[in-house]
Amino acid sequence: METNTEDWNMAKAYFMRLDEILTSCCISHMKGDILNYFKSLYRLYIEIEAKIPEKYIEETEILLKQAINEKNRGLDGETKVSLVPFVEFELQLRKILENKNMLTPKRDLKGL
């Protein structure tokens, strides 16, 4: 019985961490804070990378590289950076989270 409670507590902590990262993504995006938006998206990617289904891996890696390239373009502080690669990467990550029932988790831990 304790194992189920411990599993639930770990899952809850994991989902709370994901929620904090997603909140950071939203706030950074709304502020136009490209560097923190990228950092939040990359942290989200790291958190879910092991759970990415095979069919999404290649596309997700391409979108990550595009976001990295766009972020690097703006590091000089003078080049205007497009939000599009970041938004596309975020949408991909959210699609993965939704397909894995991780945006609206249920108490049932099967599949985690």
Secondary structure, DSSP 8 states (H G I E B T S, - for coil): -HHHHHHHHHHHHHHHHHHHHHHHHHHHHHHT-HHHHHHHHHHHHHHHGGG--HHHHHHHHHHHHHHHHHHHHGGGSSS---SHHHHHHHHHHHHHHHHTT-SS--S--TT-
